[in-house]
Amino acid sequence: MTTLLRLVGLRELLARPARSTLAVIGIALGVALVLAIQLANRATFGALRQTIDGTAGRAELQVVAASDGGLDESLASVIRGVAGVATAVPVVEGTAFVDDGRGESLTIFGVDLGDEQSLRTYEGTGGDANEAIEDPLVFLAQPDSVAVTRAFTTARGLDLGDHVAVLAGSGRHQLTIRGVMAETGVARVLGSGLAVMDLFAAERLLGRDRRIDRIDLVLAPGHPPAEVAAALGAVLPTGTAVERPEQRGRQVEAMLTAFQMILSSASLIALAVAVFIVYNSLATVVLERRREIGLLRALGVRRRQVLALHLGEALVEGMVGVALGTGLGLGLARLLAAPVAASASGALGLPLLVGHVAVDVPALALAAAAGLVAALLAALVPALGAARLPIVEAMRATAAVAAPRWAGRLLGAAIGCATVALGAVLAALRTKAPGFAYLADAAMFATIGLGSAPVMLLVARAVSPLAGRFLGAGGRLLGESSRRLPARTGATVAALTLGIAFSASTSIVAQSFEVSVIDWAQSFMGHDFFVRSALRERGFVNAPLPPRVMDELRALPEVRTVTPFRLIRQRYAGETIALTGASNGPAGKTAWVSDNFARRYRKRAGDLLRLDTPRGRRAFRIVRVDRNYNSDRGTVTVALGTLRRLWRDGLVTDINIDLVPGADRAAVRAAILQRSGAEYRLEVLEPKALEAQLTAGIERTFAFTWGVQAITLVVAFAGVFDTVLAGVLARRREIGVLRALGCLRRQVATAFALEGLLIGGLAAALGVAGGLALAFTQVRVLFPDLLGYVADVHVPAVRLAGIAAASLVLTAAAAALPARRAAHLVVTEALAVS
């Protein structure tokens, strides 16, 4: 009997290849997304740890500055006198750009190459440094000396003695290659993007004015890091901090975790759709095999064997889906790893190079388990239904319309989830606790998934008699499948609704951030031109420009005013925020803060804000809280003169230009590019171009979601095809009777096509409504805590209308083939169905 059951199950899988393939694709999609997200994030976390460990070398502690203003060189000698410090190595680390048209960035790593102890701290620029540098005396004597990696010289066909032009904070420079390093230590971590210089030469190149970025400490044996850190705290001035090297990556890790959660929500949507597809597939099988199940039960097959038969079929589909999804997930992980690492790299200016994406056994196990559990859970309800099917009921010609007792329970559960979501939203808005935000988002998704099926049943009950009245005999078919197969139709509507809700909410979120950022940008767009470096530092910040660029711009007769702006990083409460200096900023000892800063650190207008500067701790009175998108951790704005004086920073990030009335804008732009553009690699943007640049950046941020949306919706629409086809199969005899009584083919086809449209229309309405609720929760509650940015909700009416229209068109297309099959059923064969 067991062999017979296996043969029956195998035959059934082979007899329905299209439906089985659809279920397998759904499982494969969910498995692929779960695996890809796990592997991409593990690879990025690994690259982060490798970068921190590699650039720190043997250092156990690091003394860092509170801002980009850096540390005074003399502090290293003070630190060397602290008990437990064996070596204190001053380090300058910054970004320069190779001026060869490629725009490749170089991490400038400056250490005292004349100090043997300093060299030994960094593997690869230590013991091998003497071999890498052809003539150490010449290298140290010439300030243009640089050591690069073998990969860098090989890629450009360069050798010792050749020159390379770079752009840095102090302008354009010609460097001479006087050392070539093997890819070990720091060079192994940063690859071709590393350039090592002597400390003082690196300071001049980066425009640091005898300021260093950090001091790496190697401790003497027997001195715990915590003990030495406490001793250092007693002698270090304000504006400095002592950290373990791994602490540099904590903010990046937090950002990666947030990004992972966003991606994970997309994979959960895909898995939810897969569950509904497998459910529909197996429910159709149970419907088509009712007589076969009855015969097997009459021959002595037990209920548990029938249950095992159907669960086994689902398990086979799940295993095939896991196998396909694993291969797809590995490829997708390689595509996702680089964008995720690039986003993380931009957060703190840490170069993260993700090489090979390693196959991780725990990630594979998690993805496989998710796929198999999804398949079995989806199959459980129809399998139990098949096992409990009475023999007499199974042998009937048609299935009786069972009262869907579950509809009321699902509706009650949906109302309960909606209540939880509302309570969580109110609690999150009041407490700002991230846990409530996550709960609200999850409860909102559950509300959409649980509430779709009972709503579909209610609509079908209302539509069926109206259709019969207005469309005649064929109209009686409309909605009847939904009533006869409420669970299957409800599952299809739920899957499609979730897909549309995800698509709608993502569109609303993207529009909300796009409009909010543009509205914020309008506050400083009242200028004719915006001049900035075309090169990017730390992923999203423009490379700084030397102040002499402003003098060159002021010399142009058509230029009326030149307004500089500066953005640097600043440590606050253990995190990195943005500190901006504006010419028209707050006066004196006052400051403006962004709304996300005020939210994160619980500040408001009138509060005192204490910032560590190179000249000591300073207090500023907050006089304004406004919208700002310069940093996910918040932005503090002070007067530009204050920033230059206290932070000892004379560089410029952006320069805003106003022209004299009647000036030829095109001619002025050409003059700026001709005079200064080549040397400093400038870009000169008008307000519309700047707005387009901001919009493009937001679109890139959400680009990863569009593919997931498309795949999820296509699979969900395929479920519509399966559902309408099941309705045709379940009602072949009724269709035959109606045709025999004179019902036209087109009436039958129209009824089933309209049923597909009914499913699509209802799913579109519920999905868009659910997407609005989800988007509000995400924009106003979840993302401020998860991503750190505050935005207003803006609804893209045209895009949502397009999603709804696409839903109707695709569901009509999905229902067309089953509708055609219903219309062309042979009457005698349909009446012969038993």
Buried (B, 14 or more C-beta within 10 A) or exposed (E): EEEEBEEBBEEBBEEBEEBBBBBBBBBBBBBBBBBBBBBBBBBBBBBBBBBBBBBBBBBBBBBBBBBBBBBBBEBBEBBEEBEBBBBBBBBBBBBBBBBEEEEBBBBBBBBBBBBEEBBBBBBBBBBBBEEBBBEBEEBBEBBBBBBBBBBBBEEBEBEBEEEBEBBBBBBBBEBBBBBBBBBBBBBBBBBBBBBBBBBBBBBBBBBBEEBBBBBBBBBEEEBEBEEBBEBBEEEBBBBBBBBBBEBBBBBBBBBBEBBBBBBBBBBBBBBBBBBBBBBBBBBBBBBBBBEBBBBBBEEEBEEEBBBBBBBBBBBBBBBBBBBBBBEBBBEBBBEBBBBBBEBBBBBBBBBBBBEEBEEBEEBBEBBBEBBBEBBBEBBBBBBBBBBEBEEEBBBEEBBEEEEBEBBEEBBEBBEBBBEBBBBBBEBBBEEBEBEBBBBBBBBBBBBBBBBBBBBBBEBBEEBBEEBBEEBBBBBBBBBBBBBBBBBBBBBBBBBBBBBBBBBBBBBBBBBBBBBBBBEBBEEBBEBBBBBBBBBBBBBEBBBBBBBEBBEBBEEBEBBBEBBBBBBBBBBBEEBBBBBBBBBEBBEEBBBBBBBBBBBBBEBEEEBEBEBBBBBEEBEBBBBEBEBBBBBBBBBBBBBBEBBBEBBBBBBBBBBBBBBEEEBEEEEBBEBBBEBBBEEBBBBBBBBEEBBEEBBEEBEEBBEBBBEBBEBBBBBBBBBBBBBBBBBBBBBBBBBBBBBEEEBBBEBBBBBBBBBBBBBBBBBBBBBBBBBBBBBBBBBBBBBBBBBBBBBEBBBBEEBBEEBBEBBBEBBBBBBBBBBBBBBEBEEEEBBEBE
